């Protein structure tokens, strides 16, 4: 009886350990899927912009989620030397529904649609320079949140792009290509004239050899006629 109990307990412990292993794998898979398809916000490939004082700039931001959204909350903040100033905020009930955006800055306008939550900033000044944070939270993903930073640089005038190096490279390439074409044309002309000279030389040789044969034949005939004895 003792052996049976020990065997049963060992089997039971193995079953429990197997269940725990399966449960752990399931949780890991769920966490992996959740992290891959989780909410993400992005300001695009370029995370900064340089704009002139007094102009209007677009602060881009988009969100994505593989499992969709429900009552997604988003906002924009400006980092004013460590003090976060809220520019706007809204809740998007479901995909495709335009949100009612609350704007807290007189020069900010929401211009997003669908998964686009970008804003415009009008008549920028040097005081507007700095970091702008786009933030979103998705309750459908257990309030998973994500943020992205876009940097605005305000300048008095735009820098002129120095194209000197580009002009030099293009000029050199053009010169090399032109030289190659010129060499090819000269080579073609030289070959053409050489071929013509060869043909003329061949014609002269043929005609001269023909004349020599004719003259030799006539001379021989005359000689034969002179050598015939009279009857």
C-alpha contacts under 8 A as a table, 3 or more apart, distances in Angstrom:
res1	aa1	res2	aa2	distance
1	X	4	X	5.14
1	X	5	X	6.33
2	X	5	X	5.12
2	X	6	X	6.21
3	X	6	X	5.11
3	X	7	X	6.09
4	X	7	X	5.08
4	X	8	X	6.02
5	X	8	X	5.06
5	X	9	X	6.03
6	X	9	X	5.12
6	X	10	X	6.12
7	X	10	X	5.16
7	X	11	X	6.20
8	X	11	X	5.15
8	X	12	X	6.07
9	X	12	X	4.99
9	X	13	X	6.07
10	X	13	X	5.09
10	X	14	X	6.21
11	X	14	X	5.08
11	X	15	X	6.19
12	X	15	X	5.06
12	X	16	X	6.19
13	X	16	X	5.04
13	X	17	X	6.16
14	X	17	X	5.08
14	X	18	X	6.06
15	X	18	X	5.02
15	X	19	X	6.11
16	X	19	X	5.05
16	X	20	X	6.17
17	X	20	X	5.04
17	X	21	X	6.13
18	X	21	X	5.01
18	X	22	X	6.19
19	X	22	X	5.13
19	X	23	X	6.04
20	X	23	X	5.02
20	X	24	X	6.05
21	X	24	X	5.09
21	X	25	X	6.23
22	X	25	X	5.10
22	X	26	X	6.15
23	X	26	X	5.08
23	X	27	X	6.20
24	X	27	X	5.15
24	X	28	X	6.13
25	X	28	X	5.05
25	X	29	X	6.12
26	X	29	X	5.13
26	X	30	X	6.14
27	X	30	X	5.05
27	X	31	X	6.07
28	X	31	X	5.09
28	X	32	X	6.05
29	X	32	X	4.99
29	X	33	X	6.17
30	X	33	X	5.20
30	X	34	X	6.07
31	X	34	X	5.01
31	X	35	X	6.06
32	X	35	X	5.20
32	X	36	X	6.15
33	X	36	X	5.19
33	X	37	X	6.08
34	X	37	X	5.36
34	X	38	X	5.53
34	X	141	X	7.86
35	X	38	X	5.02
37	X	65	X	5.85
37	X	66	X	4.61
37	X	67	X	6.34
38	X	65	X	5.51
38	X	66	X	6.62
38	X	67	X	7.46
38	X	141	X	7.18
38	X	144	X	7.40
39	X	63	X	7.02
39	X	64	X	5.76
39	X	65	X	4.62
39	X	66	X	7.68
39	X	137	X	7.71
39	X	138	X	6.92
39	X	141	X	7.70
39	X	144	X	6.63
39	X	145	X	6.65
39	X	146	X	6.69
40	X	63	X	5.54
40	X	64	X	5.39
40	X	65	X	6.55
40	X	145	X	7.70
40	X	146	X	5.71
40	X	147	X	7.55
41	X	61	X	6.73
41	X	62	X	5.51
41	X	63	X	4.20
41	X	64	X	6.47
41	X	134	X	7.52
41	X	135	X	7.34
41	X	136	X	7.05
41	X	146	X	6.11
41	X	147	X	5.89
41	X	148	X	6.18
42	X	61	X	5.49
42	X	62	X	5.44
42	X	63	X	6.41
42	X	147	X	7.60
42	X	148	X	5.72
43	X	46	X	7.22
43	X	47	X	6.09
43	X	59	X	7.80
43	X	60	X	5.22
43	X	61	X	4.42
43	X	62	X	6.55
43	X	134	X	7.99
43	X	148	X	6.35
43	X	149	X	7.11
43	X	150	X	6.42
44	X	47	X	6.49
44	X	60	X	7.14
44	X	61	X	7.12
44	X	62	X	7.99
46	X	49	X	7.64
47	X	149	X	7.02
47	X	150	X	5.03
47	X	151	X	6.34
48	X	150	X	5.47
48	X	151	X	4.42
48	X	152	X	5.78
48	X	153	X	7.47
49	X	151	X	6.50
49	X	152	X	5.31
49	X	153	X	6.08
50	X	152	X	6.26
50	X	153	X	4.67
50	X	154	X	5.93
50	X	155	X	6.97
51	X	55	X	6.91
51	X	57	X	7.15
51	X	152	X	7.50
51	X	153	X	6.27
51	X	154	X	5.17
51	X	155	X	6.13
51	X	158	X	7.45
52	X	55	X	5.66
52	X	124	X	7.88
52	X	154	X	5.62
52	X	155	X	4.97
52	X	156	X	5.73
52	X	157	X	5.86
52	X	158	X	6.59
53	X	123	X	7.37
53	X	124	X	5.73
53	X	125	X	5.25
53	X	126	X	6.57
53	X	154	X	5.81
53	X	155	X	5.86
53	X	156	X	5.68
53	X	157	X	7.72
54	X	122	X	7.74
54	X	123	X	4.35
54	X	124	X	4.92
54	X	125	X	5.98
55	X	122	X	6.65
55	X	123	X	5.03
55	X	124	X	5.75
56	X	120	X	6.99
56	X	121	X	5.70
56	X	122	X	4.43
56	X	123	X	5.42
56	X	124	X	6.31
57	X	120	X	5.81
57	X	121	X	5.45
57	X	122	X	6.70
57	X	124	X	7.73
58	X	118	X	7.16
58	X	119	X	6.03
58	X	120	X	4.64
58	X	121	X	6.47
59	X	118	X	5.73
59	X	119	X	5.34
59	X	120	X	6.00
59	X	121	X	7.34
59	X	132	X	7.99
59	X	150	X	7.13
60	X	116	X	7.98
60	X	117	X	7.31
60	X	118	X	4.49
60	X	119	X	6.63
60	X	150	X	7.90
61	X	116	X	6.20
61	X	117	X	5.41
61	X	118	X	4.83
61	X	134	X	6.61
61	X	148	X	7.95
62	X	115	X	5.67
62	X	116	X	4.50
62	X	117	X	5.60
62	X	118	X	7.00
63	X	115	X	5.57
63	X	116	X	6.74
63	X	117	X	7.56
63	X	136	X	7.70
64	X	68	X	7.96
64	X	115	X	6.91
65	X	68	X	5.27
65	X	69	X	6.92
68	X	95	X	7.43
68	X	140	X	7.63
69	X	72	X	5.99
69	X	93	X	7.75
69	X	94	X	5.96
69	X	95	X	6.64
69	X	138	X	6.10
69	X	139	X	7.56
69	X	140	X	5.84
69	X	141	X	7.90
70	X	92	X	7.18
70	X	93	X	5.34
70	X	94	X	5.07
70	X	95	X	7.76
70	X	138	X	6.62
70	X	139	X	6.39
70	X	140	X	5.51
71	X	91	X	5.68
71	X	92	X	5.14
71	X	93	X	4.02
71	X	94	X	6.31
71	X	138	X	6.84
71	X	139	X	6.61
71	X	140	X	7.80
72	X	91	X	5.42
72	X	92	X	5.05
72	X	93	X	6.39
72	X	94	X	7.60
72	X	136	X	6.90
72	X	137	X	5.71
72	X	138	X	4.64
72	X	139	X	6.54
73	X	89	X	7.48
73	X	90	X	5.92
73	X	91	X	4.44
73	X	92	X	6.46
73	X	136	X	5.51
73	X	137	X	5.16
73	X	138	X	6.54
74	X	89	X	5.66
74	X	90	X	5.74
74	X	91	X	6.47
74	X	134	X	7.40
74	X	135	X	5.37
74	X	136	X	4.11
74	X	137	X	6.35
75	X	86	X	7.40
75	X	87	X	7.38
75	X	88	X	5.49
75	X	89	X	4.06
75	X	90	X	6.57
75	X	134	X	6.10
75	X	135	X	5.38
75	X	136	X	6.63
76	X	86	X	6.05
76	X	87	X	5.37
76	X	88	X	5.50
76	X	89	X	6.59
76	X	132	X	6.92
76	X	133	X	5.60
76	X	134	X	4.79
76	X	135	X	6.33
77	X	84	X	5.97
77	X	85	X	5.31
77	X	86	X	4.42
77	X	87	X	5.43
77	X	88	X	7.50
77	X	132	X	5.72
77	X	133	X	5.13
77	X	134	X	6.76
78	X	84	X	5.61
78	X	85	X	5.05
78	X	86	X	6.47
78	X	87	X	6.95
78	X	130	X	7.56
78	X	131	X	6.09
78	X	132	X	4.64
78	X	133	X	6.35
79	X	82	X	5.71
79	X	83	X	5.74
79	X	84	X	4.79
79	X	85	X	6.48
79	X	130	X	6.77
79	X	131	X	5.50
79	X	132	X	6.27
79	X	133	X	7.57
80	X	83	X	4.93
80	X	84	X	6.05
80	X	85	X	6.87
80	X	130	X	7.36
80	X	131	X	8.00
86	X	89	X	7.87
86	X	104	X	6.77
87	X	103	X	6.04
87	X	104	X	5.03
87	X	105	X	5.40
87	X	108	X	7.14
88	X	101	X	6.74
88	X	102	X	5.43
88	X	103	X	4.28
88	X	104	X	5.56
88	X	105	X	7.39
89	X	101	X	5.75
89	X	102	X	5.43
89	X	103	X	6.79
90	X	99	X	6.18
90	X	100	X	6.04
90	X	101	X	4.67
90	X	102	X	6.22
91	X	99	X	6.00
91	X	100	X	7.22
91	X	101	X	7.65
92	X	95	X	7.33
92	X	97	X	6.54
92	X	98	X	6.89
92	X	99	X	5.09
93	X	97	X	6.74
93	X	99	X	7.62
94	X	97	X	5.94
95	X	114	X	6.53
95	X	115	X	7.48
96	X	113	X	7.77
96	X	114	X	4.99
96	X	115	X	7.79
97	X	114	X	6.95
98	X	113	X	6.53
98	X	114	X	6.99
101	X	110	X	7.23
103	X	106	X	7.66
103	X	108	X	6.97
103	X	109	X	7.30
103	X	110	X	7.87
104	X	108	X	7.87
105	X	108	X	5.42
107	X	120	X	7.97
107	X	121	X	5.64
107	X	122	X	5.09
107	X	123	X	7.30
108	X	119	X	6.68
108	X	120	X	5.60
108	X	121	X	4.79
108	X	122	X	6.49
109	X	119	X	5.53
109	X	120	X	5.12
109	X	121	X	6.73
110	X	117	X	7.31
110	X	118	X	6.38
110	X	119	X	4.44
110	X	120	X	6.40
111	X	117	X	7.11
111	X	118	X	5.78
111	X	119	X	5.31
111	X	120	X	6.77
112	X	115	X	7.55
112	X	116	X	4.65
112	X	117	X	4.37
112	X	118	X	4.97
112	X	119	X	6.80
113	X	116	X	5.00
113	X	117	X	6.61
114	X	117	X	7.95
121	X	124	X	6.66
124	X	127	X	7.94
124	X	128	X	6.07
124	X	154	X	7.69
125	X	128	X	5.40
125	X	129	X	7.41
125	X	154	X	6.99
126	X	129	X	5.60
126	X	154	X	5.61
126	X	155	X	7.49
128	X	152	X	7.60
128	X	154	X	7.54
129	X	151	X	7.68
129	X	152	X	5.24
129	X	153	X	5.26
129	X	154	X	5.64
130	X	151	X	5.60
130	X	152	X	5.33
130	X	153	X	6.66
131	X	149	X	6.35
131	X	150	X	5.74
131	X	151	X	4.50
131	X	152	X	6.37
132	X	149	X	5.66
132	X	150	X	5.14
132	X	151	X	6.14
132	X	152	X	7.57
133	X	147	X	6.67
133	X	148	X	5.72
133	X	149	X	4.58
133	X	150	X	6.36
134	X	147	X	5.44
134	X	148	X	5.32
134	X	149	X	6.38
134	X	150	X	7.88
135	X	145	X	7.38
135	X	146	X	5.98
135	X	147	X	4.28
135	X	148	X	6.70
136	X	145	X	5.55
136	X	146	X	5.67
136	X	147	X	6.35
137	X	143	X	5.64
137	X	144	X	5.64
137	X	145	X	4.12
137	X	146	X	6.66
138	X	141	X	5.64
138	X	142	X	7.04
138	X	143	X	4.90
138	X	144	X	5.51
138	X	145	X	6.33
139	X	142	X	5.06
139	X	143	X	4.07
139	X	144	X	6.82
140	X	143	X	6.66
141	X	144	X	5.39
155	X	158	X	6.71
162	X	165	X	7.62
163	X	166	X	5.18
163	X	167	X	6.14
164	X	167	X	5.16
164	X	168	X	6.21
165	X	168	X	5.11
165	X	169	X	6.19
166	X	169	X	5.17
166	X	170	X	6.12
167	X	170	X	5.17
167	X	171	X	6.00
168	X	171	X	5.08
168	X	172	X	6.12
169	X	172	X	5.21
169	X	173	X	6.15
170	X	173	X	5.15
170	X	174	X	6.01
171	X	174	X	5.05
171	X	175	X	6.09
172	X	175	X	5.06
172	X	176	X	6.17
173	X	176	X	5.13
173	X	177	X	6.12
174	X	177	X	5.17
174	X	178	X	6.06
175	X	178	X	5.06
175	X	179	X	6.07
176	X	179	X	5.09
176	X	180	X	6.20
177	X	180	X	5.16
177	X	181	X	6.27
178	X	181	X	5.15
178	X	182	X	6.16
179	X	182	X	5.05
179	X	183	X	6.17
180	X	183	X	5.18
180	X	184	X	6.21
181	X	184	X	5.10
181	X	185	X	6.21
182	X	185	X	5.13
182	X	186	X	6.20
183	X	186	X	5.16
183	X	187	X	6.04
184	X	187	X	5.05
184	X	188	X	6.15
185	X	188	X	5.11
185	X	189	X	6.25
186	X	189	X	5.13
186	X	190	X	6.15
187	X	190	X	5.16
187	X	191	X	6.15
188	X	191	X	5.21
188	X	192	X	6.10
189	X	192	X	5.00
189	X	193	X	6.26
190	X	193	X	5.29
190	X	194	X	6.09
191	X	194	X	5.07
191	X	195	X	6.14
192	X	195	X	5.26
192	X	196	X	6.37
193	X	196	X	5.00
193	X	197	X	6.19
194	X	197	X	5.08
194	X	198	X	6.21
195	X	198	X	5.06
195	X	199	X	6.26
196	X	199	X	5.13
196	X	200	X	6.30
197	X	200	X	5.12
197	X	201	X	6.13
198	X	201	X	5.09
198	X	202	X	6.17
199	X	202	X	5.11
199	X	203	X	6.22
200	X	203	X	5.07
200	X	204	X	6.14
201	X	204	X	5.08
201	X	205	X	6.18
202	X	205	X	5.09
202	X	206	X	6.19
203	X	206	X	5.14
203	X	207	X	6.09
204	X	207	X	5.21
204	X	208	X	5.92
205	X	208	X	5.16
205	X	209	X	6.03
206	X	209	X	5.27
206	X	210	X	6.19
207	X	210	X	5.09
207	X	211	X	6.23
208	X	211	X	5.14
208	X	212	X	6.23
209	X	212	X	5.13
209	X	213	X	6.30
210	X	213	X	5.22
210	X	214	X	6.29
211	X	214	X	5.12
211	X	215	X	6.13
212	X	215	X	5.24
212	X	216	X	6.06
213	X	216	X	5.12
213	X	217	X	6.11
214	X	217	X	5.05
214	X	218	X	6.19
215	X	218	X	5.16
215	X	219	X	6.08
216	X	219	X	5.16
216	X	220	X	6.14
217	X	220	X	5.18
217	X	221	X	6.22
218	X	221	X	5.06
218	X	222	X	6.22
219	X	222	X	5.19
219	X	223	X	6.16
220	X	223	X	5.02
220	X	224	X	6.16
221	X	224	X	5.06
221	X	225	X	6.23
222	X	225	X	5.12
222	X	226	X	6.27
223	X	226	X	5.23
223	X	227	X	6.28
224	X	227	X	5.17
224	X	228	X	6.57
225	X	228	X	5.54
